[in-house]
Amino acid sequence: MNYYERPTPLHEQANAETMQLFAEHLKQFKANCDALHSIETNLSVTANDAARAVLQSSGRIIQTDDGTQWQHAIDLTNITSVCHRRTAAGLEFAVVECLPLKSGETKEVLNSGHDVREVLQAFTRDQRQVLNLWKDDVKVQVREHINEKYPRQDMCIVVESFEIKMARDIARRETLAQNHSHGVRI
C-alpha cells in the first residue's frame, strides 16, 4: 500500500478500534513522557532542591531491597525519589524507585553517584530508553491484535500510525527538553 494514499474505511475502523483498545496504554505512556519532560526541564532546580534537602536532613529513611539506607530528599514521580546518604567517600545521591506490588513494596536504586545532577541526567537518559522499549512493546501488541482481528489484510498503516503517535510524543518532549536546557539560538 502507498502510505501517501488516503486510508480506506477499513483502515480507519481498525485504527479507531485499536486506539480505543489501547487507550489506557497511550494514557500511561503520555503521563510518563510528561513526567520525564518535567524532570528534564527542571533538572537544575531539582538538583538544587535535592542538594538543599541534605542540609535539612529531615527526610524519611528508605531502606532499599539490598539493605542500604537512604534519606529521602525529594520526589521525582509518584514512584521515584531522589535520596542521599553519607559514605566514607562522601555524600552519595540516588534515584530510588518504590514499586507497590501485591507481594509487597520493592525499593531499588536506579542510579547513584556523588553528583546529583549527573545522577538525574543518567536517570532521564535511562528513562528515555525505557520509553522507547515500551513503545516497541506496544507496537508488537498492536500488530498482534491487528493480525488476529484482520487476518490477510494489509494493516501496516494502522500499526505504523500507532507507533508514530508514540514516537512523536517521545521526540517532542526530547526536543523541548533539549531546547530548554541548551537554549535556542536564532
N, C-alpha and C positions, 0 to 999 in steps of 0.2 A: 504494500500500500504506500502511496505517496503521502507523506505526512504534512504536505502543504495543502492537500485537498481537505475539503470540509468533512468532518466526521459524519458517519452515517447515523441514522436514528438508533440502530442497534448499538453503536459505539457510545452514543450519548446516554442510552438507557443503562448500559454496563457501567459507564463512568458514574452515573448518579447512584446506582446501587452500591458500587464499590465505595464511593465517598461516604455514603450512609453507614455501610457496614464497618468501615474503618474510621469513623468519625472520632471515636474515643482515642484511638492511636494518634490521629492528627492533633487532637486537642492536647494530649500529654506531650507530644513531640514539640508543638509550638510553645507550650509552657516551659519546657526545658530549654529550648532555644532562647526564649525571652529571659530566663534566669541567667543563662550563660552570658548573654549580651549585657545584662545589667552588671554582672561581675566584671566583665571586660571593660565596660565603660567607666566603672567606678573603681578600678583596680588600685589606683594611688590612694584614694580616700579609704578604701577597705584595708589596705596595708597599714596606713597610718592609724586607723581605728584599732586594728589588731595589736599594733605596737604600743598604743596608749593603754590598752587593756592590761598589758604586762605590768604597768606601773600601778594600776588599781588592784591587781591580784584578787579580785572578788568573784571570779568566775567559778562555776561549779566544777568539780573534778569528774573527768570522764576516763574510765578505765577501758582501754581497747581490748580486743579479744586476745591479744598476745600478752596481756597483763601490765602493759605500760600505762602509767597515769599521766594524763594531760589536763591542763587547766583551760576551761572554755574561755575564749576571748569574744568572738562574735559569730553569729550565724551567717552562712552564705545562702543557703536554701533551707527548706524545711527538713532536710535530712543531712546536710553537711555544715560543718562549723570549722572555723579557724581556732586552733588551740595552741598552747605553748607549754614548755616545761624547761626547767633549768637542768643542764647536764654538766659534766666535768669539762666538756668542750665549749660551754657557753649556752646561751639561750637557743632553743630549738623551737621551730614552728611546724605545725602540721595541719593539713586538711583532714578532718576525721568525718567519716560517713557513718551515721547511725541508722540502720535499717530495721524497722519494726517488722518482725516476721511472726507467724503463728507459733513457731517453736521458740521464740524469744528474740530479743533485740541483738543484732550483731553490730559491733563497733570496730571499724577498720580504718587504719591510716592509709589515705590515698596518696598523699605527697608529704614530704617533710624536708626540712633544711634549716639553715641558720639565717637565711634572708627571706623574710616574709613575702616580699614582692616576688622573688623567684619561685617560691612555693605556690603562690597564687597563679603565676604565669604557667607553671608546669601543670597545675590543676586545670586551667582553662584549655590548654593545649590538649590534654588527655580527654577532657570532656567533649571537645570538638571531634576527636577521633571516635568517641563513643556514639555521638550523634550520627556520624557517617555510617558506623556499623549498624546502628538502629535503622537508619534509612534503608540500607541494603537488606536487612532482615524483613522489614515491612514490604519491600518490593517483592521479595520471594513469596511472602504470604499472599500478596495481591495477585501475583502471577498464578499461584496455585489455585486461588479462588476463581479467577477468570477462566483458567483452563478447565476446571471442573464444571463451571456453570455454562460455559460457551465452548464446548469441545469442537475441534476442527474449524474454528473461526479465527481469523487474524485479528487479535485484540491487543496487539503490541502497543498501539497508540494509547490505549487506556492505561496500561501498566506504565508506560513512559510518562504519560501526563501526571500520574500519581507521583512517580519518582521526581519529576521536575519540580512539582509543587514543594516537596520536602527539601530538595536540593536548594531551591531558591530561598527557602526560609533560613537554611544554614548560611548560604552565601551572603544574603542580605545582612544578616546580623554580623557576619565576619567582616564585611566591608564597612559597615557602620562603626564597628569597634576599632578597626584599623584607622579609619579616618579620624575618629575621636581621639585615639591615643597618639597618633603621629601628626595630626593636623593636616589640613588640606591647603596646598599652595596653589595659588592662581597666578 
